[in-house]
Amino acid sequence: MATPVDETQPLIIHGSDDVFEITDFTVISDTETFIVTLENAIHEWNLGGANASGVKRRESVPFPSNYEHQWEHDSKTVTYPPNRSLLLTHVWPGGLPEVTESANDGPYPVATADLLLHDSYFYPWSVITQQFGVFEYLLLSPVDEEKDVITTQDDLQMIRSAVEVATTNLECALPIFIQFDVPDRIFYVGTVQNGSIRTEFDTIHTFAGFRQHTCLHGILQLLREKLTMNHIPDYEINVAIELEYIIRNDFDYGADDLSADDKTIDEADISSLLIGTKRDVIKEFRLLTGWPGLRPEAISDDTAYTDLHPFSAPRWRASVSFHKGVKGLLATALERANTIARDAESRPVKDIIGDRSGAIDAKPGDAFRKIADPHHVHAINIVESVLPVDEAKLKLWMEQIFKGEPKSVDIDAMGPAFGEVYQACEIKLRNAKASPRDSVVEKLAIALLSVLLHFETEKERITAAAQTWIAFVERLRHHWENNTDIPGLEDTKVPDSSKCLLFQKVQMIQSCIASRRKRHELFDTTKNFVARDDEFYDANEEFMDSEEGSTHTQDETVAEPDGRLRQVGDLTLLHHPDTPLYEPITQDQSPMTEDMLDKHAIYLQSINEDDRIKAQICTLQSDMEAFKAANVGCCIADFVRWHSPRDFVIDEEGVGQLSERMSMEGNIWQRTWDQARAVSVAHQTRLFNESKEAESILQAFSMLKVSEVFNFILPTGMVAAVYKLLESANECHSLIHHELSQVVSHVSKYARHLESDEALSCINTIIKTESVIAEYSALKQKFEIDETDIRDTESPEGIAAADGTTIRNFVLDLMSGTVPKQAFANATPEISTRPVTIIGAPNGPLAMSIRRLLHKDGRVELAEAENDQGIGDKDELKFPPITKKKSCRKHYTITCQASRDRGPLNMPQRMMVMVNGDEWRCCRSFTSNVNFVSY
């Protein structure tokens, strides 16, 4: 067995007369370990050497004018001992044209040559590109911004030294930047070197910059001092300047904070869903006025005087950012409704609001009972005094639900593009298992969703919803007890199973109303009506209680025909050719809702075959009995000729006979005919007890839990919400075309299957869609002329403000521009839309609308007041002043070819300065020849 080696003892080699002791004193430092880690990552990405295949940008050429920057990156975590984790990210602009490996034959690295490109001026999608002018680079940044951040100069210099060693060893021609300092004050430092040419990148930042360095004159002086080249001629220097005017809306609030402006909701009509937000969702509007290419001698900008006025800027651009995560009123109502619907501990509505003895539709008999009965004790409803909705408002709401005018949508006014989108969505929504548009159920759903926005606390919202539901049920009972049609359902025959269950049940009540009214009319025209008046009004008892009574009735009705409706053409009875054949008055088939059909199907499966057949032929038997009563002396063939003409076959000789299936032995029709008696419909047992069905539905409605109420109305509420989105998306549909199609699909699935996950998908899509609509509406409103601007529709220069179409197109451009994928997470988070060029600036119609917007900013009046000028003339449109406050930013980018430290070669140099109030940041990209030493 081998003896284990003790690694702590010197290694002794045997086999010779001499004995050697070998001790390894090599120690790998933390810096060397970090260098090896960096080299491995650079080597793995193939970014080193002359044939670095991993480098994407091999030649410094301007980007095409139509190039869309889509940044791509690859990342790897590296460890800086002992326990700091850094993220090494390779960043490059995607979609670049392929270039041969030998394309870069110039004396400079590609990153150094890129310093002179105008494409990097004021570029928003990569902060390093904007500050230093490079497009492909490596970045070392902390993984955890609290634990791994580099904050000391010692750590920075150590990491920087390691980076330079690694890049030199592998001949990496990409610049490597190191992120330094805390998130509120981030610096970037870096280098790139190719042979003897070296470019250093560094940052200077202060919260109190010198006044002389906040203007072009001082910045140029600073550049000359750094390059030690005071004699750089102005014509060798290129200057780009941009003034950034910002209108901020910096309030902080949560996504569900909707309590700022209650006027919108308090004055709302519950017959219409609310959409949008109660807060201004615009976070910042930015106007970027720029001078993209200037010579220093062409402009004067010093501490005493400046030519930098927006009215003289040749290029205007605008961008906007929005508060994200703000739920709109529509989505909030649906979320609250869905939460209530999923509440397993929900209470019945009657337990919530107590006894409604003062209901809006109390029975007239109640008032007489108080007068006739002196001992009648009237219970005072103390609950009503604390209910959130008073009876007058409830009555008004019920009037809106049951008597509101139907709403019409003018598709032609929408324009052809959106008209097609609206119609396509409407076709799908019509097939959704909800309720029809403008039905009482849809109006109820809208009212309940609106109620959820009317009150602050959850208790008030639930109580108000319970009040609204009970008032709705009482109004249904009013229609039932007074035999009046429910508005919009006058033509209902049977419940429509393609609609939601609540709508079917309301249809069922209407069917009950129509059935009872028909029975009234039938008895009014029946000759024995007076004798049988008590039998009709005994709703809970069937007309015939025993076989004896039935036989007696049959004997009375056989004597002469009864229950005739109309003569059937010129047909006569087969056994009595002189007697016309009459169509009898029959009972309607018993209408059923979807849940009743399911129960009936389960019942049929639970009984034996004979009972199942009897249960299924009760309507046929009723028709046969009515036919026998209307046609005395008839036979089954007469019945078949009326009820099923195809089963009465006439041969070539003109002789008619029953079909084969009707003539089979044991035929169910024949057996039923033999058992049927001659009983007119007025004296038959009712197949459909409308009183029982209506009362059972109304009673069930009044005993529902609040969660069950909202489960009833949610499918219709979802569909109504989508219609509201469609009506509000006329102008901005191009921004949400996909979302509209998506939400229609989700709502259709939810209405069909009623799955909770699908409900959440519906609400989430509605949140996104409503958010875009709210953003569009808020932004468009900023540029529209209000009443205070009517007298100023003409500018002092005689240029009219932009019309509605111009503003609409501009807002769509602001919001529809595809935002490039940013280079890395903290690039420029405040920019959420691509800057849009304003055509005709600074004096075009659109520019005038923007000037009015900036003129309304409170800082304009404040500046005039501080200068003791008073409020200026409204006709003179002014911009917010450039002050120490962060009301606007100034960006200066200066490039030139000059030597550094009096070297022999002119090389690319770049400096970017950003002035934001007192804050001052200078980002320098200076190139030098390391082989030249100045003595």
Secondary structure, 3 states (H helix, E strand, C coil): CCCCCCCCCCEECCCCCCCCEECCCCCCCHHHHHHHHHHHHHHHCCCECCCCCCCCCCCCCCCCCCCCCCEEEEEEEEEECCCEEEEEEEEEECCCCCCCCCCCCCCCCHHHHHHHCHHHCCCCCCHHHHHHCCCCEEEEEECCCCCCCCCCHHHHHHHHHHHHHHHHHHCECCCEEEEECCHHHCEEEEEEEECCEEEEEEEEEECCCCHHHHCHHHHHHHHHHHHCCCCCCHHHEEEEEEEEEEEECCCCCCCCCCCCCCHHHHCCCCCCCCCCCCCCCEEEEEEEEEEEEECHHHCCECCCCECCCHHHCCEEEEEEEECCCCCCHHHHHHHHHHHHHCCCCCCEHHHHHCCCCCCCCCCHHHHHHHHHCCCCCCCCCCCHHHCCCCHHHHHHHHHHHHHCCCCCCCCHHHCHHHHHHHHHHHHHHHCCCCCCCCCHHHHHHHHHHHHHHHCCCHHHHHHHHHHHHHHHHHHHHHHHHCCCCCCCCCCCCCCCCCCCHHHHHHHHHHHHHHHHHHHHHHHHCCCCCCCCHHHHHCCCCCCCCCHHHHHHHHHHHHCCCCCEEEEEEEEECCCCCCCEEEEECCCCCCCCCHHHHHHHHHHHHHCCHHHHHHHHCHHHHHHHHHHHHHCCCCCHHHHHHHHCHHHEEECCCCCEEECHHHHCCCCHHHHHHHHCCCCCHHHCCCCCCHHHHHHHHHHHHHCCEHHHHHHHHHHHHHHHHHHHHHHHCCCCHHHCHHHHHHHHHHHHHHHHHCCHHHHHHHHHHHHHHHHHHHHHHHHHHHHCCCHHHHHHCECCCCCECCCHHHHHHHHHHHHHCCCCCCCCCCCCCCCCCCCEECCCCCCCHHHHHHHHHHHCCHHHHHHHHHCCCCCCCCCCCCCCCCCCCCCEEEEEEEEEEECCCCCCCCEEEEEEEEEECCEEEEEEEEEEECCCCCC
